[in-house]
Amino acid sequence: MQAGRRGTMNYTPEQRAMWDRAVENFRATLTAPAFDMWIKPLKLYAVTDSEILVVCDDPRTPIEIARHMMPRLSAMLQADFGRGHTLRLLDQRQLEEQANALKSTMLIERYTFENFIVGPSNNLAYAASLAVAEQPSDAYNPLFIYGDVGLGKTHLMNAIGNYILRQDPMARVLLTTSEHFTNELIEKIRNKRGDEMRNKMRSVDVLMVDDIQFLARTTVSQEEFFHTFNDLYLSGKQIVISSDRPPHELPTLEERLRSRFGSGLIVDIGKPDFETRVAIIRHKAEEDYIDLPSDAAQFIAAHFDRSIRELEGALTRVSAKSRLLGYPITLELTEEALRELVQTQDTRVVTPSAIIQTVAQQYDVRPEDILGKKRNQEVVVPRQISIYICRELTELSTVAIGREFGNRDHTTIMHSCEKVAGQMKGDAQFRRRVEELIDRVKGN
């Protein structure tokens, strides 16, 4: 479906043909003057899963059609579009208001749910965001998404907005940053146009604010945002907030704001695991028409694990070297292109023994217990975590990792990795603990 909100029509060629056919069929039931007056000025604007949106330059025309011809026109359209579609008549003024409302939004069309790579570290945030997009204000309100920079929070917020606008092109969706909110508010107040800002923020159907941790610690900014939040929430409008940390860890925000943010669903996004990083790299390569061998993708994923932006930056560097030199991408070319970056990151060599030592210290067990045969929970958990981190941070095969851990077989190593990955998927606190251990092992 094309994007009507960016100046083109929001329907497929097939839907356009169905509209034209219905109009011609309707022409046969009217006199020529009646058709020219009421039907000819109508233009197909958009088709959603449930509505056919039609616009007319004359604001009086929709009123007259609704009064005299709506049932017949709807029946004609439903013959092609299906009974699940209802006719919605708009006038040019409504479209202009919608266009003006969208001028200040920061939605990026390329960020969708379809191209968001889901893994254990972000599956809950993805599911919650999709639920909000499918049922704004009915699913989770407010939705609070937090996580480090470059992990996909902004992607999900854009995906929510783009999805909602695909379903209802007339929805008023506003994505902004807390910094932009503060700057605009200060400017409007300085120019004695505070009501203009207030009306704009409180007239939307969906408000999404990125990086709320930067909301200025000024009484006027937080006061205005608090009342905007309350007004929208009480009006049944959807609110989505993102931050680099959960609400209770935002000391610069007033307690009443933290309380409001915590009243809905709070989800976090963690660092992607190795398999997810590989999937992200492969998807990005396909998207950019880059022929990337599997071993090159795995090399990038193994050495760049802090954020999605870092992964994409590494791929861009490899692609540029390949293009400029005229050579195909190979593992050797990838290693050469990224040598300086990898050396900078890998200043500390990660070894299985260093991993085991770090995890043992955290869990207050002996390294020899992790390597041994004990099967009590106090030892099994740190052993499985150690194996998982070895898989994440070293280039050792599962067989080699098994040798490091008391000659355990491939199946045991894979089971440990799957066990930890599965628990990280369903337990945010456990995932953060593992991520902290990974950072400690790497010396971050």
RACOR-V399955 format. One record per helix or strand of 2 or more residues. SS is the DSSP state (@ for helix, = for strand). FROM is the first residue (numbers start at 0). LEN is the number of residues. If there is no record, write none. Layout:
# RACOR-V399955
ss=[SS	SS]
from=[FROM	FROM]
len=[LEN	LEN]
This chain:
# RACOR-V399955
ss=[@	@	@	=	=	@	@	=	@	@	=	@	=	@	@	=	@	@	=	@	@	=	@	@	@	@	@	@	@	@	@	@]
from=[3	12	31	42	50	58	69	85	91	122	142	152	172	177	193	205	211	218	237	246	254	264	273	293	307	330	351	366	376	397	409	427]
len=[3	15	8	5	6	10	12	6	12	12	5	15	5	13	9	5	3	16	6	3	7	5	14	10	18	15	12	5	17	7	17	15]
